[in-house]
């Protein structure tokens, strides 16, 4: 195998490396120019967890009636 420093091939390796770096920089510039940042609305969660609405209690009863035959739920959630 020939030494690339002595045979002059090092110039080709450096040009290949430089071209890859230039392509990466161009893709980075293109992605930052055409990237539109969307404004995301802040989500507000209901902090009042102790009160159940009528619909939630009804759904929970239906789920427990359906699943009561296949398995038994624990009396206390941990």
Secondary structure, 3 states (H helix, E strand, C coil): CCCHHHHCCHHHHHHHHHHHHHHHHHHHHHHHHCCCCCCCCCCCCCCCCCCCCHHHHHHHHHHHHHHCCCCCCCCCCC
